[in-house]
Amino acid sequence: MAEHKGKGDAAAEDIRKKLPDEQTIYELAELFKMFGDPTRAKILGCLQVRDLCVGEIAVALGMSVSAVSHQLRVLRGAKLVKGTKEGKEVKYSLDDDHVTKIMEYGLTHVNEER
């Protein structure tokens, strides 16, 4: 029986070595928290369609500009969206292709059984 336990310990150690470090796991969990809020998910969905100003997002979602602005600040802090100044307006877009893929894969996953 001790021999079996030894193999288990070796396997567990091998798995532990292949896991990301604690900080990386924490950051991953924080990233996925951003997608856990329906309002933020809707904003990201809008930005998948095209780059938009705060007011355009607010109208599309039936929300106040201040509520959208708040969520955009959170999403910018998480590096999920970026803003580009265009005259007096700021156009928001998804930060990079990774964000687009996360959204696409997530939607594909939740729609699998439909």
C-alpha positions as a Markdown table, in Angstrom:
| # | Residue | x | y | z |
|---|---|---|---|---|
| 1 | Met | 0.0 | 0.0 | 0.0 |
| 2 | Ala | 2.9 | 2.4 | 0.7 |
| 3 | Glu | 4.2 | 1.8 | -2.8 |
| 4 | His | 0.8 | 3.0 | -4.2 |
| 5 | Lys | 1.0 | 6.1 | -2.0 |
| 6 | Gly | 4.4 | 6.9 | -3.3 |
| 7 | Lys | 3.2 | 6.8 | -6.9 |
| 8 | Gly | 0.4 | 9.2 | -5.9 |
| 9 | Asp | 2.8 | 11.6 | -4.2 |
| 10 | Ala | 5.0 | 11.6 | -7.3 |
| 11 | Ala | 2.0 | 12.2 | -9.6 |
| 12 | Ala | 0.7 | 15.0 | -7.3 |
| 13 | Glu | 4.2 | 16.6 | -7.3 |
| 14 | Asp | 4.3 | 16.4 | -11.1 |
| 15 | Ile | 0.9 | 18.1 | -11.4 |
| 16 | Arg | 1.9 | 20.8 | -8.9 |
| 17 | Lys | 5.0 | 21.6 | -11.0 |
| 18 | Lys | 2.9 | 22.1 | -14.1 |
| 19 | Leu | 0.4 | 24.4 | -12.4 |
| 20 | Pro | 0.8 | 28.2 | -12.8 |
| 21 | Asp | 2.1 | 30.0 | -9.7 |
| 22 | Glu | -0.3 | 31.4 | -7.1 |
| 23 | Gln | -0.1 | 35.0 | -8.4 |
| 24 | Thr | -1.0 | 33.8 | -12.0 |
| 25 | Ile | -3.9 | 31.8 | -10.7 |
| 26 | Tyr | -5.1 | 34.8 | -8.7 |
| 27 | Glu | -4.9 | 37.1 | -11.7 |
| 28 | Leu | -6.7 | 34.5 | -13.9 |
| 29 | Ala | -9.5 | 34.3 | -11.3 |
| 30 | Glu | -9.7 | 38.1 | -11.2 |
| 31 | Leu | -9.9 | 38.2 | -15.0 |
| 32 | Phe | -12.9 | 35.8 | -15.1 |
| 33 | Lys | -14.6 | 37.8 | -12.4 |
| 34 | Met | -14.8 | 40.6 | -15.0 |
| 35 | Phe | -16.9 | 38.3 | -17.2 |
| 36 | Gly | -19.1 | 37.4 | -14.3 |
| 37 | Asp | -21.0 | 40.6 | -14.3 |
| 38 | Pro | -23.9 | 40.7 | -16.8 |
| 39 | Thr | -23.5 | 44.5 | -17.4 |
| 40 | Arg | -19.9 | 44.1 | -18.2 |
| 41 | Ala | -20.6 | 41.1 | -20.4 |
| 42 | Lys | -23.2 | 43.2 | -22.3 |
| 43 | Ile | -20.7 | 46.1 | -22.8 |
| 44 | Leu | -18.1 | 43.6 | -24.1 |
| 45 | Gly | -20.7 | 42.2 | -26.4 |
| 46 | Cys | -21.4 | 45.6 | -27.8 |
| 47 | Leu | -17.7 | 46.2 | -28.4 |
| 48 | Gln | -17.5 | 42.9 | -30.2 |
| 49 | Val | -19.9 | 44.4 | -32.8 |
| 50 | Arg | -17.9 | 47.6 | -33.2 |
| 51 | Asp | -16.0 | 50.3 | -31.5 |
| 52 | Leu | -18.4 | 52.7 | -29.6 |
| 53 | Cys | -18.4 | 55.8 | -27.5 |
| 54 | Val | -19.8 | 55.8 | -24.0 |
| 55 | Gly | -23.1 | 57.4 | -25.1 |
| 56 | Glu | -23.6 | 54.9 | -27.9 |
| 57 | Ile | -23.2 | 52.0 | -25.4 |
| 58 | Ala | -25.5 | 53.6 | -23.0 |
| 59 | Val | -28.3 | 54.0 | -25.6 |
| 60 | Ala | -27.8 | 50.5 | -26.9 |
| 61 | Leu | -28.1 | 49.0 | -23.4 |
| 62 | Gly | -30.7 | 51.4 | -22.0 |
| 63 | Met | -28.3 | 52.5 | -19.3 |
| 64 | Ser | -27.1 | 55.8 | -18.0 |
| 65 | Val | -23.8 | 57.2 | -19.3 |
| 66 | Ser | -22.4 | 57.3 | -15.8 |
| 67 | Ala | -23.2 | 53.6 | -15.2 |
| 68 | Val | -21.5 | 52.7 | -18.5 |
| 69 | Ser | -18.5 | 54.9 | -17.7 |
| 70 | His | -18.0 | 53.2 | -14.4 |
| 71 | Gln | -18.1 | 49.8 | -15.9 |
| 72 | Leu | -15.7 | 50.9 | -18.7 |
| 73 | Arg | -13.2 | 52.1 | -16.0 |
| 74 | Val | -13.4 | 48.7 | -14.4 |
| 75 | Leu | -12.9 | 46.9 | -17.8 |
| 76 | Arg | -10.0 | 49.3 | -18.7 |
| 77 | Gly | -8.4 | 48.5 | -15.4 |
| 78 | Ala | -8.6 | 44.8 | -16.2 |
| 79 | Lys | -7.1 | 45.5 | -19.7 |
| 80 | Leu | -10.2 | 44.2 | -21.4 |
| 81 | Val | -11.1 | 47.4 | -23.2 |
| 82 | Lys | -9.1 | 50.4 | -24.4 |
| 83 | Gly | -10.1 | 53.9 | -25.3 |
| 84 | Thr | -8.9 | 56.0 | -28.2 |
| 85 | Lys | -9.5 | 59.7 | -28.3 |
| 86 | Glu | -11.3 | 60.8 | -31.4 |
| 87 | Gly | -11.8 | 64.6 | -31.2 |
| 88 | Lys | -13.8 | 65.2 | -28.1 |
| 89 | Glu | -15.0 | 61.7 | -27.9 |
| 90 | Val | -13.4 | 58.5 | -26.7 |
| 91 | Lys | -14.1 | 55.4 | -28.8 |
| 92 | Tyr | -13.9 | 52.2 | -26.8 |
| 93 | Ser | -12.8 | 48.8 | -28.3 |
| 94 | Leu | -11.9 | 45.4 | -27.0 |
| 95 | Asp | -8.3 | 45.5 | -25.9 |
| 96 | Asp | -7.0 | 42.8 | -28.2 |
| 97 | Asp | -7.9 | 39.6 | -30.0 |
| 98 | His | -7.6 | 37.5 | -26.8 |
| 99 | Val | -10.7 | 39.3 | -25.4 |
| 100 | Thr | -12.6 | 38.6 | -28.6 |
| 101 | Lys | -11.7 | 35.0 | -28.4 |
| 102 | Ile | -12.7 | 34.7 | -24.7 |
| 103 | Met | -16.1 | 36.2 | -25.6 |
| 104 | Glu | -16.5 | 33.9 | -28.6 |
| 105 | Tyr | -15.5 | 30.8 | -26.8 |
| 106 | Gly | -17.7 | 31.7 | -23.8 |
| 107 | Leu | -20.7 | 32.3 | -26.0 |
| 108 | Thr | -20.1 | 29.1 | -27.9 |
| 109 | His | -19.9 | 27.1 | -24.7 |
| 110 | Val | -23.1 | 28.5 | -23.2 |
| 111 | Asn | -25.0 | 28.0 | -26.5 |
| 112 | Glu | -23.8 | 24.4 | -27.0 |
| 113 | Glu | -27.0 | 22.8 | -25.7 |
| 114 | Arg | -29.5 | 25.2 | -27.3 |
